[in-house]
Amino acid sequence: MASEAGITQETALGRPMDSLGGIALGRPNRPEDVAELIASLVSDRASSIVGAEHVIDGGTHLPSDPPTTHRTVMPEQQPRTTAPQTLPATITRYLKAHRAHDTATAVTAFTDDATVTDDGRTYQGTSAIERWLSRSASEFTYTIDLTGAQQIDATHYIATHHLEGNFPGGSVDLRYQFTLRDTLIETLVIEV
């Protein structure tokens, strides 16, 4: 391609970087540039890291510059174990309705623009959440027991459940991670 354009290979390789405004490091990242960070993050030394975002862009963004993309991460506070009966009323109302397969009551615990992420799929808004609740209530027969609760801060809670039923695997422990807004559930992420 470079010879067709009448330029050197080095010049051709530099054009994508020039079109992006350059990279402060002067080259794309190499695996060894991030290997130490990755090794640290997967080690026991990082066991207290609950959420963090690492921008690896060759120095394009200075620490004072916000990244051009943003993703929500959980606060970096450690969860505190709490008694399940001390969970906020909205979460308790949702969990009780969910156990009883009472979709109409369960959906009232969510904000209009709430999101639920379950089994790798995200459901946005109360209509989508209601369809998800109806499907999950009828797809399998299972029992669900609240086995633990944690509070991260005033708006972030985790409720751990043990499920047994006729779904693949037969039993699983799931973490229901709640974010509240104005006393309603804004986000629910369900993970193993």
Sequence and secondary structure as in RCSB ss.txt:
>XXXX:A:sequence
MASEAGITQETALGRPMDSLGGIALGRPNRPEDVAELIASLVSDRASSIVGAEHVIDGGTHLPSDPPTTHRTVMP
EQQPRTTAPQTLPATITRYLKAHRAHDTATAVTAFTDDATVTDDGRTYQGTSAIERWLSRSASEFTYTIDLTGAQ
QIDATHYIATHHLEGNFPGGSVDLRYQFTLRDTLIETLVIEV
>XXXX:A:secstr
 HHHHTS HHHHHHHHHHHTT  TTSS   HHHHHHHHHHHTSGGGTT        STTSS TTS  SS      
SS  EEE GGGS HHHHHHHHHHHTT HHHHHTTEEEEEEEEETTEEEEHHHHHHHHHHHHHHH  EEEEEEEEE
EEETTEEEEEEEEEESSTTSEEEEEEEEEEETTEEEEEEEE 
